[in-house]
Amino acid sequence: MSSDLDALRSLIREIISDVLPGLPGSPPAAETVNLSTDDDLAVFVKRLLELGPDEREEVRSGRKRFRLAAPLAPRVPAGRPGEAGRPGEAGRAREAAGVRRIERGAVTERVINAAAQAGERLVLGRGAVLTPLARDRARASGVPIEKER
């Protein structure tokens, strides 16, 4: 029962911090950056290197955060018949490696964002609950979700 209350409290804190950023005790708002090309990355790194000492400390301590504009799934070439010995074997191996299992608790937007960045799909156990905001985030970022019965 206590873990359910803790999960609920965590979920409420996350929702409040998303809706009302900047409240005392809430995580700082993240600056959105677009890093879709090597040039974008080079410009961003150059910008970080030019930060003053105070701004560098804010980044180090987590007071200044960054968020990707649109998390991209990793580019993996499709498996071709005959790869790794048997038709489709390489594709199944990659699929098994990109799975995040969640047995119980609330699945929040934060979990979806982490799965999107890692290029994973989610498999939810019987005790896992997907929040409506997390479901929307999964659709927007292309994270497949499978619910076990």
RODO-2510 file (C-alpha; in nm, 4 decimals, decimal comma):
residues 149
     n   res          X          Y          Z
     1     m     0,0000     0,0000     0,0000
     2     s     0,2849     0,2360     0,0843
     3     s     0,4475     0,1862    -0,2556
     4     d     0,1163     0,2721    -0,4244
     5     l     0,0970     0,5960    -0,2250
     6     d     0,4579     0,6779    -0,3087
     7     a     0,3926     0,6156    -0,6785
     8     l     0,0819     0,8344    -0,6623
     9     r     0,2707     1,1149    -0,4865
    10     s     0,5493     1,0944    -0,7436
    11     l     0,2967     1,1102    -1,0252
    12     i     0,1242     1,4147    -0,8730
    13     r     0,4605     1,5920    -0,8270
    14     e     0,5510     1,5236    -1,1900
    15     i     0,2175     1,6553    -1,3161
    16     i     0,2411     1,9678    -1,1011
    17     s     0,5978     2,0374    -1,2138
    18     d     0,4905     1,9977    -1,5790
    19     v     0,1930     2,2305    -1,5386
    20     l     0,3508     2,4858    -1,3036
    21     p     0,7272     2,4963    -1,3658
    22     g     0,9369     2,7176    -1,1438
    23     l     0,7650     2,6443    -0,8130
    24     p     0,9994     2,6087    -0,5138
    25     g     1,1241     2,2522    -0,5000
    26     s     1,0217     2,1738    -0,8564
    27     p     1,2879     2,0831    -1,1104
    28     p     1,4066     2,3702    -1,3287
    29     a     1,2482     2,4205    -1,6671
    30     a     1,4530     2,2626    -1,9417
    31     e     1,5693     2,4510    -2,2491
    32     t     1,4669     2,2676    -2,5648
    33     v     1,7485     2,2044    -2,8121
    34     n     1,7364     2,0576    -3,1612
    35     l     2,0207     1,8124    -3,2194
    36     s     1,9133     1,6390    -3,5378
    37     t     2,2411     1,6799    -3,7292
    38     d     2,6126     1,6759    -3,6552
    39     d     2,6224     2,0498    -3,7225
    40     d     2,3486     2,1101    -3,4614
    41     l     2,5539     1,9128    -3,2100
    42     a     2,8717     2,1066    -3,2918
    43     v     2,6922     2,4407    -3,2472
    44     f     2,5447     2,3272    -2,9142
    45     v     2,8788     2,2038    -2,7791
    46     k     3,0469     2,5276    -2,8887
    47     r     2,7760     2,7224    -2,7067
    48     l     2,8350     2,5171    -2,3905
    49     l     3,2088     2,5797    -2,4086
    50     e     3,1452     2,9552    -2,4236
    51     l     2,9333     2,9630    -2,1047
    52     g     3,0564     3,1732    -1,8168
    53     p     3,1582     3,0135    -1,4837
    54     d     2,8178     3,0735    -1,3214
    55     e     2,6275     2,9211    -1,6138
    56     r     2,8653     2,6207    -1,6254
    57     e     2,7961     2,5590    -1,2561
    58     e     2,4208     2,5743    -1,3229
    59     v     2,4622     2,3037    -1,5893
    60     r     2,6852     2,0913    -1,3620
    61     s     2,4450     2,1128    -1,0676
    62     g     2,1343     2,0464    -1,2770
    63     r     1,9803     2,3895    -1,2231
    64     k     2,0079     2,4466    -1,5991
    65     r     1,8770     2,1539    -1,8007
    66     f     1,8321     2,0699    -2,1662
    67     r     1,5704     1,8628    -2,3466
    68     l     1,5749     1,7317    -2,7026
    69     a     1,3208     1,8924    -2,9330
    70     a     1,2129     1,5553    -3,0727
    71     p     1,3822     1,2413    -2,9455
    72     l     1,4799     1,0320    -3,2442
    73     a     1,4737     0,6554    -3,2457
    74     p     1,8165     0,5076    -3,3181
    75     r     1,8722     0,4237    -3,6801
    76     v     1,9071     0,0481    -3,7128
    77     p     1,9152    -0,1138    -4,0535
    78     a     1,6352    -0,3643    -4,1034
    79     g     1,7363    -0,7277    -4,0740
    80     r     1,7549    -0,9122    -4,4033
    81     p     1,6904    -1,2806    -4,4531
    82     g     2,0122    -1,4697    -4,4054
    83     e     2,1657    -1,2258    -4,1562
    84     a     2,3225    -1,3905    -3,8522
    85     g     2,2553    -1,7393    -3,9834
    86     r     1,8734    -1,7525    -4,0056
    87     p     1,6101    -1,5333    -4,1727
    88     g     1,4995    -1,2545    -3,9416
    89     e     1,7270    -1,3585    -3,6520
    90     a     1,9091    -1,0252    -3,6399
    91     g     1,5795    -0,8349    -3,6194
    92     r     1,4578    -1,0523    -3,3300
    93     a     1,7868    -1,0034    -3,1437
    94     r     1,7644    -0,6247    -3,1794
    95     e     1,3998    -0,6319    -3,0704
    96     a     1,4810    -0,8291    -2,7539
    97     a     1,7604    -0,5856    -2,6650
    98     g     1,5296    -0,2818    -2,6981
    99     v     1,2638    -0,3867    -2,4462
   100     r     1,1983    -0,2234    -2,1105
   101     r     0,9759    -0,4292    -1,8792
   102     i     0,7755    -0,2578    -1,6079
   103     e     0,6000    -0,4983    -1,3747
   104     r     0,4105    -0,2556    -1,1497
   105     g     0,3606     0,1058    -1,0570
   106     a     0,2770     0,4176    -1,2535
   107     v     0,4336     0,4592    -1,5960
   108     t     0,4832     0,8337    -1,6379
   109     e     0,6009     1,0680    -1,9115
   110     r     0,9495     1,0489    -1,7645
   111     v     0,9608     0,6731    -1,8286
   112     i     0,8329     0,7254    -2,1847
   113     n     1,0963     0,9935    -2,2526
   114     a     1,3740     0,7619    -2,1300
   115     a     1,2433     0,4768    -2,3470
   116     a     1,2220     0,7072    -2,6503
   117     q     1,5802     0,8250    -2,6039
   118     a     1,7010     0,4653    -2,5685
   119     g     1,4939     0,3453    -2,8646
   120     e     1,3123     0,0922    -2,6469
   121     r     0,9611    -0,0464    -2,6512
   122     l     0,7739    -0,0943    -2,3257
   123     v     0,6162    -0,4121    -2,1973
   124     l     0,3838    -0,3462    -1,9031
   125     g     0,3051    -0,6168    -1,6490
   126     r    -0,0309    -0,6660    -1,4798
   127     g     0,0534    -0,4253    -1,1970
   128     a     0,1706    -0,1395    -1,4205
   129     v    -0,0567     0,1557    -1,4926
   130     l    -0,0022     0,3872    -1,7886
   131     t    -0,1014     0,7476    -1,7191
   132     p    -0,3006     0,9327    -1,9877
   133     l    -0,0194     1,1869    -2,0334
   134     a     0,2334     0,9056    -2,0717
   135     r     0,0110     0,7403    -2,3332
   136     d    -0,0027     1,0675    -2,5295
   137     r     0,3755     1,1108    -2,4997
   138     a     0,4316     0,7544    -2,6214
   139     r     0,2152     0,8156    -2,9279
   140     a     0,3930     1,1430    -3,0031
   141     s     0,7418     0,9972    -2,9658
   142     g     0,6686     0,6615    -3,1313
   143     v     0,7314     0,4387    -2,8287
   144     p     0,5438     0,1087    -2,8751
   145     i     0,3668    -0,0173    -2,5617
   146     e     0,2496    -0,3727    -2,5018
   147     k     0,0276    -0,4576    -2,2052
   148     e     0,0504    -0,8150    -2,0755
   149     r    -0,2762    -0,9770    -1,9756
***
